[in-house]
Amino acid sequence: MRNILFAFVTIGLAVASAASNYKITLFQPSIVAGKQLEPGDYKVELKEGSAVLTKGKSSVEAPVKTETESAKFSSTSVRYSNGDGKYRVQEIRLGGTNTKIVFEN
């Protein structure tokens, strides 16, 4: 009985862990938490109150809040603010989910 319970807990943790890791593609130089990120594919890991964007060996952590929308997003998209000519990541809408990551400035 303990082995079955342990298996369910392990599977539950794996599912929960997978649900907080996403992938995005930045198509132009983008600023997150004051750091410029080069275009490319990034892994996004959500932690409590922050998001970590990683490409290769470099990463940046930024304070965020997650919001839940009523409908799922059909694809992942990155929204920017561009008041000074620089692309600052404002939010990421995660495709296939109803989760939106909002970056705090």
Backbone as CSV, one residue per row, in Angstrom:
resi,resn,N_x,N_y,N_z,CA_x,CA_y,CA_z,C_x,C_y,C_z
1,MET,0.821,-1.195,0.000,0.000,0.000,0.000,0.865,1.260,0.000
2,ARG,1.948,1.247,0.777,2.834,2.406,0.825,3.467,2.666,-0.541
3,ASN,3.826,1.582,-1.246,4.446,1.743,-2.561,3.492,2.408,-3.543
4,ILE,2.223,2.060,-3.472,1.238,2.661,-4.369,1.089,4.149,-4.041
5,LEU,0.983,4.477,-2.773,0.878,5.874,-2.360,2.111,6.658,-2.788
6,PHE,3.296,6.081,-2.605,4.535,6.735,-3.016,4.541,6.978,-4.522
7,ALA,4.062,6.011,-5.291,4.008,6.161,-6.753,3.090,7.315,-7.144
8,PHE,1.921,7.430,-6.506,1.004,8.525,-6.814,1.607,9.882,-6.449
9,VAL,2.287,9.965,-5.329,2.920,11.216,-4.918,4.023,11.580,-5.905
10,THR,4.824,10.603,-6.310,5.902,10.851,-7.266,5.354,11.324,-8.597
11,ILE,4.322,10.672,-9.089,3.695,11.074,-10.352,3.105,12.471,-10.215
12,GLY,2.458,12.750,-9.115,1.880,14.074,-8.887,2.936,15.157,-8.887
13,LEU,4.076,14.898,-8.266,5.153,15.884,-8.256,5.727,16.085,-9.651
14,ALA,5.847,15.024,-10.419,6.358,15.146,-11.786,5.412,15.974,-12.638
15,VAL,4.120,15.756,-12.497,3.138,16.526,-13.262,3.169,17.988,-12.834
16,ALA,3.233,18.238,-11.542,3.283,19.611,-11.046,4.551,20.310,-11.523
17,SER,5.663,19.599,-11.530,6.908,20.176,-11.997,6.843,20.504,-13.479
18,ALA,6.289,19.605,-14.271,6.183,19.843,-15.717,5.275,21.025,-16.016
19,ALA,4.284,21.240,-15.178,3.329,22.314,-15.418,3.937,23.694,-15.183
20,SER,5.103,23.776,-14.553,5.694,25.086,-14.292,6.886,25.380,-15.206
21,ASN,7.138,24.523,-16.196,8.215,24.723,-17.157,7.635,24.890,-18.550
22,TYR,8.042,25.947,-19.226,7.519,26.253,-20.559,8.673,26.660,-21.455
23,LYS,8.404,26.739,-22.749,9.399,27.197,-23.716,8.818,28.351,-24.508
24,ILE,9.669,29.356,-24.767,9.273,30.491,-25.595,10.388,30.785,-26.594
25,THR,10.046,31.527,-27.619,11.031,32.010,-28.580,10.944,33.525,-28.628
26,LEU,12.087,34.171,-28.436,12.176,35.618,-28.588,12.732,35.888,-29.980
27,PHE,12.046,36.714,-30.753,12.439,36.963,-32.134,13.291,38.222,-32.306
28,GLN,13.411,39.031,-31.265,14.271,40.209,-31.315,14.907,40.394,-29.937
29,PRO,15.974,41.198,-29.857,16.558,41.457,-28.538,15.477,41.990,-27.595
30,SER,15.398,41.414,-26.402,14.323,41.728,-25.456,14.917,41.954,-24.074
31,ILE,14.303,42.862,-23.330,14.792,43.172,-21.987,13.871,42.551,-20.939
32,VAL,14.497,41.825,-20.009,13.799,41.229,-18.868,14.613,41.564,-17.627
33,ALA,13.973,42.162,-16.643,14.624,42.526,-15.374,15.898,43.339,-15.615
34,GLY,15.857,44.256,-16.598,16.990,45.115,-16.874,18.102,44.478,-17.681
35,LYS,17.975,43.198,-18.022,19.007,42.485,-18.769,18.527,42.223,-20.193
36,GLN,19.381,42.521,-21.170,19.004,42.268,-22.564,19.248,40.806,-22.912
37,LEU,18.216,40.181,-23.453,18.297,38.795,-23.905,18.362,38.778,-25.419
38,GLU,19.226,37.945,-25.957,19.352,37.806,-27.401,18.200,36.957,-27.937
39,PRO,17.877,37.125,-29.216,16.825,36.279,-29.804,17.187,34.800,-29.682
40,GLY,16.158,33.973,-29.552,16.381,32.529,-29.461,15.334,31.851,-28.622
41,ASP,15.542,30.567,-28.391,14.626,29.747,-27.607,15.042,29.762,-26.142
42,TYR,14.056,29.957,-25.273,14.291,30.020,-23.831,13.366,29.060,-23.100
43,LYS,13.879,28.517,-22.014,13.053,27.753,-21.084,12.577,28.746,-20.033
44,VAL,11.295,28.696,-19.697,10.725,29.563,-18.674,10.276,28.677,-17.524
45,GLU,10.833,28.902,-16.359,10.459,28.155,-15.165,9.794,29.109,-14.187
46,LEU,8.584,28.764,-13.795,7.864,29.581,-12.815,8.189,29.096,-11.416
47,LYS,8.591,30.047,-10.591,8.810,29.785,-9.170,7.850,30.688,-8.426
48,GLU,7.795,30.561,-7.140,6.881,31.394,-6.365,7.262,32.870,-6.504
49,GLY,6.436,33.627,-7.233,6.652,35.059,-7.373,7.700,35.468,-8.385
50,SER,8.260,34.507,-9.140,9.259,34.880,-10.133,9.261,33.898,-11.299
51,ALA,9.884,34.350,-12.383,10.086,33.499,-13.558,11.573,33.529,-13.879
52,VAL,12.111,32.374,-14.236,13.507,32.258,-14.628,13.537,31.885,-16.103
53,LEU,14.160,32.734,-16.926,14.324,32.477,-18.346,15.755,32.010,-18.565
54,THR,15.903,30.849,-19.207,17.218,30.241,-19.383,17.449,29.892,-20.843
55,LYS,18.626,30.238,-21.319,19.088,29.841,-22.653,20.532,29.404,-22.489
56,GLY,20.784,28.132,-22.704,22.137,27.617,-22.488,22.538,27.769,-21.036
57,LYS,23.680,28.413,-20.811,24.174,28.591,-19.443,23.776,29.927,-18.836
58,SER,23.147,30.803,-19.631,22.759,32.103,-19.084,21.285,32.100,-18.698
59,SER,20.985,32.818,-17.626,19.596,32.903,-17.168,19.366,34.247,-16.495
60,VAL,18.101,34.609,-16.434,17.706,35.830,-15.738,16.426,35.519,-14.967
61,GLU,16.349,36.031,-13.747,15.166,35.845,-12.902,14.478,37.184,-12.731
62,ALA,13.160,37.181,-12.853,12.393,38.419,-12.759,11.152,38.204,-11.907
63,PRO,10.765,39.222,-11.126,9.517,39.112,-10.370,8.320,39.136,-11.327
64,VAL,7.372,38.244,-11.083,6.175,38.155,-11.923,4.967,37.824,-11.063
65,LYS,3.816,37.995,-11.671,2.597,37.450,-11.085,1.918,36.665,-12.196
66,THR,1.251,35.605,-11.830,0.526,34.820,-12.825,-0.950,35.143,-12.706
67,GLU,-1.593,35.222,-13.860,-3.020,35.481,-13.916,-3.683,34.365,-14.711
68,THR,-4.901,34.061,-14.350,-5.662,33.027,-15.037,-6.782,33.683,-15.822
69,GLU,-6.793,33.430,-17.118,-7.831,33.959,-17.993,-8.969,32.951,-18.099
70,SER,-10.113,33.375,-18.609,-11.270,32.479,-18.702,-11.130,31.462,-19.833
71,ALA,-10.379,31.801,-20.883,-10.208,30.891,-22.018,-8.732,30.582,-22.212
72,LYS,-8.455,29.408,-22.801,-7.073,29.024,-23.081,-6.539,29.827,-24.257
73,PHE,-5.226,30.086,-24.215,-4.555,30.758,-25.324,-4.234,29.709,-26.381
74,SER,-4.493,30.030,-27.646,-4.261,29.058,-28.713,-2.778,28.858,-29.003
75,SER,-1.963,29.879,-28.750,-0.521,29.759,-28.948,0.203,30.630,-27.930
76,THR,1.476,30.342,-27.737,2.277,31.135,-26.821,2.650,32.445,-27.501
77,SER,2.492,33.547,-26.783,2.865,34.845,-27.341,3.521,35.697,-26.264
78,VAL,4.424,36.571,-26.725,5.124,37.491,-25.838,4.644,38.891,-26.163
79,ARG,4.224,39.630,-25.161,3.782,41.010,-25.352,4.838,41.930,-24.766
80,TYR,5.088,43.029,-25.469,6.150,43.960,-25.101,5.603,45.345,-24.807
81,SER,6.390,46.114,-24.062,6.216,47.564,-24.012,7.419,48.116,-24.776
82,ASN,7.209,49.226,-25.477,8.257,49.725,-26.362,8.293,51.249,-26.324
83,GLY,8.198,51.839,-25.149,8.152,53.295,-25.033,9.447,53.996,-25.375
84,ASP,10.578,53.332,-25.166,11.872,53.974,-25.405,12.635,53.348,-26.570
85,GLY,11.938,52.595,-27.421,12.586,51.954,-28.557,13.195,50.605,-28.232
86,LYS,13.138,50.179,-26.974,13.645,48.875,-26.563,12.456,47.977,-26.259
87,TYR,12.573,46.715,-26.609,11.497,45.756,-26.377,11.628,45.165,-24.977
88,ARG,10.746,45.609,-24.077,10.719,45.101,-22.697,9.565,44.111,-22.577
89,VAL,9.890,42.889,-22.128,8.853,41.865,-21.997,7.878,42.304,-20.921
90,GLN,6.618,42.388,-21.313,5.561,42.811,-20.399,4.778,41.608,-19.884
91,GLU,4.470,40.667,-20.783,3.759,39.465,-20.373,3.985,38.350,-21.379
92,ILE,3.791,37.131,-20.901,3.861,35.944,-21.741,2.556,35.198,-21.559
93,ARG,1.886,34.939,-22.675,0.648,34.158,-22.667,1.001,32.751,-23.112
94,LEU,0.762,31.781,-22.247,1.214,30.419,-22.478,0.189,29.616,-23.268
95,GLY,0.550,29.248,-24.499,-0.338,28.501,-25.382,-0.761,27.168,-24.788
96,GLY,-2.024,26.819,-25.007,-2.566,25.568,-24.472,-2.986,25.661,-23.026
97,THR,-2.775,26.823,-22.417,-3.188,27.037,-21.020,-3.999,28.326,-20.955
98,ASN,-4.533,28.601,-19.796,-5.192,29.885,-19.580,-4.352,30.761,-18.640
99,THR,-3.037,30.516,-18.639,-2.111,31.221,-17.748,-1.384,32.331,-18.495
100,LYS,-1.299,33.469,-17.827,-0.578,34.624,-18.345,0.439,35.022,-17.277
101,ILE,1.703,35.200,-17.695,2.766,35.642,-16.790,2.940,37.136,-17.006
102,VAL,2.763,37.929,-15.967,2.887,39.375,-16.058,4.146,39.800,-15.308
103,PHE,5.061,40.453,-16.035,6.318,40.901,-15.456,6.119,42.219,-14.732
104,GLU,6.651,42.307,-13.517,6.554,43.523,-12.729,7.722,44.420,-13.080
105,ASN,7.454,45.677,-13.320,8.533,46.614,-13.687,8.993,47.380,-12.482
